[in-house]
Amino acid sequence: MSQIPTDLKYTASHEWLRLETDGTITIGITEHAQDLLGDIVFVELPAVGAVLEAEATAGVVESVKAASDVYAPIAGSVTAINQDLIDASETANSDPYGAGWFFKLRPANPADFDGLLNAEQYAAEVG
């Protein structure tokens, strides 16, 4: 079973979310997702300042096996992207919950974060 940190929120489409102290939300793909994809060779991230609707495509991750969309779990505006990930996409494999984050979002409605899956619910989804 893949690691599923209990301090994060999750989506059924395998994104994780971390609420930061400044109210922004850091988003990446789960260990389970990167396991399914295999070796990640390319990522495309949203532009800083982009306004995303919930469940809209926010980027693309490509691996040796497949390409997959990355979705905005909640609506908001992109405040930062992980430039290091663009230059070293394999970081999403080696550290999916740390240095392998994808982008940060300022939520349009902060309460939307609370409605996402907790670790136990996500584990049941991928179980």
Order of alpha helices (4+ residues) and beta strands (2+ residues): beta-beta-beta-alpha-beta-beta-beta-beta-beta-alpha-alpha-beta-alpha
